[in-house]
Amino acid sequence: MKKREKLAVIHKWYPKAITTIDSVNKIIDFVEYELDLEPKQVMLADSICSDDVNSIQYPARTQEFLGPFKMGGLDGFPFTGLTGMGAFASHVPDDGAVFVYYGPHIGITKDGTIGEIHRFGQAKNSGCCGAAKGALGKLINNQIIAGNITELDYQMNTIEQILFNEKERVTKAKTPLFEATEVIYEAIDKRINELVDKTNYNCKFVILVGAILINSDSDMGSFTEIRRFDVIDLTTKTTYNNIERFN
């Protein structure tokens, strides 16, 4: 399939999505031309799902940044918390920037089926994000208990509670998995804001990019719909919204 044909499939669900490779290229161009930094002056942390497909489909050009420091667990929630953010912040070059890329992921097959992808070497499609689908199934079947977070399955239980808190919104949506992904994005975005507010950074800039990461079949690659592109200038304590670069 040609690039425009792939995008046509993804745009039925996410009309502002671009290829993940293109999103990384745009961010690197911004860093170089707008912030006047080299990628090696930027420490990257990502808070995306630990699903292996995200490693497989992660653009190679991200290796131009330092890192990545891995903040995310199931479906991208920043489970490393304040300690993780603090550790990551202490690794950044003094004259550089920190770059946090975060958000949940969801699968869309080449025939447009949401919540699934065809993985390399498998005969059948499998779920993506499996954690979100599993939590949604328990939500629909009234199997989630309010406040129930166990040590044995802490991350999954946290995702369940995020959806449980928005049960009516999710279950009454036209496409519950799509809506569940929106809810999880909002929870991740809120937590990232909390962590940033409580962390000291000894550098010039903090770059925050929130997105829905869209995986597809092994021969399709991945796509990204950017929801937030903020730059905090730490010298002036000013935040600049740059989302128009992706619209």
Residue pairs with C-beta under 8 A, 6 or more apart in sequence:
1 110
1 219
1 220
3 19
6 19
6 110
6 216
6 220
6 221
6 223
7 17
7 18
7 19
7 223
9 108
9 110
9 111
9 112
9 216
9 220
10 17
10 108
10 214
10 216
10 223
11 17
12 112
13 108
13 112
13 114
13 178
13 214
14 212
14 214
14 223
14 225
16 225
16 226
16 246
16 247
17 212
17 214
17 223
17 224
17 225
18 26
18 223
18 224
18 225
18 226
18 246
19 221
19 222
19 223
19 224
20 57
20 58
20 59
20 213
20 221
20 222
20 223
20 224
21 59
21 61
21 221
23 211
23 224
23 226
23 246
24 59
24 61
24 62
25 61
26 245
26 246
27 99
27 207
27 209
27 229
28 39
28 61
28 64
30 242
30 245
31 37
31 38
31 39
31 42
31 97
31 99
31 207
32 38
32 39
35 97
35 204
35 205
35 231
37 96
37 97
37 204
37 205
39 64
39 65
40 64
40 65
40 66
41 93
41 95
41 96
41 97
42 65
42 66
42 92
42 96
42 97
42 98
42 99
42 207
43 65
43 66
43 67
43 69
43 88
43 91
43 92
43 93
43 96
43 97
43 98
43 99
44 62
44 65
44 66
44 67
44 68
44 69
44 99
44 100
44 101
45 67
45 68
45 69
45 70
45 71
45 84
45 85
45 88
45 98
45 99
45 100
45 101
46 67
46 68
46 69
46 70
46 71
46 72
46 100
46 101
46 102
47 71
47 72
47 76
47 77
47 78
47 100
47 101
47 102
47 103
47 188
47 192
48 54
48 72
48 76
48 101
48 102
48 103
48 104
48 105
48 213
49 72
49 73
49 74
49 75
49 76
49 104
49 105
49 129
49 131
49 213
50 70
50 72
50 73
50 74
51 105
51 128
51 129
51 130
51 215
53 105
53 117
53 119
53 128
53 215
53 222
54 105
54 213
54 215
54 222
56 120
56 218
57 215
57 221
57 222
62 68
65 99
66 91
66 92
66 93
67 88
67 91
69 84
69 87
69 88
69 91
70 80
71 78
71 79
71 80
71 84
71 85
71 88
71 100
71 102
72 78
72 79
72 80
72 102
73 79
73 155
74 129
74 131
74 155
74 156
74 158
74 159
75 104
75 105
75 129
75 131
75 132
75 159
75 184
76 102
76 103
76 104
76 105
76 184
76 188
76 213
77 155
77 158
77 159
77 162
77 184
77 187
77 188
77 191
78 84
78 85
78 102
78 188
78 191
78 192
78 195
79 154
79 155
79 158
80 87
81 195
82 195
82 198
82 199
85 195
85 196
85 198
85 199
86 199
88 98
89 98
89 199
89 200
89 201
89 202
90 202
92 98
92 201
92 202
92 203
93 203
94 202
94 203
95 203
95 204
96 203
96 204
96 205
97 203
97 204
97 205
97 206
97 207
98 201
98 203
98 205
98 206
98 207
99 207
99 209
100 192
100 196
100 206
100 207
100 208
100 209
101 209
101 211
102 188
102 189
102 192
102 208
102 209
102 210
102 211
103 185
103 188
103 189
103 210
103 211
103 212
103 213
103 227
104 129
104 132
104 181
104 184
104 185
104 188
104 212
104 213
105 128
105 129
105 212
105 213
105 214
105 215
106 114
106 115
106 128
106 129
106 132
106 177
106 178
106 181
106 212
106 213
106 214
106 215
107 114
107 115
107 116
107 117
107 127
107 128
107 129
107 214
107 215
107 216
108 114
108 116
108 117
108 214
108 215
108 216
109 116
109 117
109 118
109 125
109 216
109 217
110 118
110 216
110 217
110 219
110 220
113 125
114 175
114 177
114 178
115 127
115 128
115 133
115 177
116 125
116 126
116 127
116 128
117 125
117 126
117 128
117 215
117 216
117 217
117 218
118 124
118 125
118 217
118 218
119 125
119 126
119 218
120 218
127 133
127 134
128 215
129 181
131 155
131 156
131 159
132 159
132 163
132 177
132 180
132 181
132 184
133 177
134 156
135 144
135 156
135 159
135 160
135 162
135 163
135 180
136 163
136 170
136 176
136 177
136 180
138 144
138 160
139 160
139 163
139 164
139 167
139 170
139 171
139 180
140 171
140 176
144 160
144 161
144 163
144 164
146 161
146 164
147 161
148 157
148 160
148 161
149 157
149 158
149 161
150 157
159 184
162 183
162 184
162 187
163 170
163 180
163 183
163 184
166 183
169 179
169 183
170 176
170 179
170 180
170 183
173 179
181 212
185 210
185 212
185 227
188 210
189 210
189 227
189 228
192 208
192 210
196 206
196 208
196 232
201 234
203 234
204 233
204 234
204 235
205 231
205 232
205 233
205 234
206 231
206 232
206 234
207 229
207 230
207 231
207 232
208 228
208 229
208 230
208 231
208 232
209 226
209 228
209 229
210 226
210 227
210 228
211 224
211 225
211 226
211 227
211 228
212 224
212 225
212 227
213 222
213 223
213 224
214 222
214 223
214 224
214 225
215 222
216 222
216 223
226 243
226 246
227 243
228 243
229 241
229 242
229 243
229 245
229 246
230 239
230 240
230 241
230 242
231 239
231 240
231 242
232 238
232 239
232 240
233 239
233 240
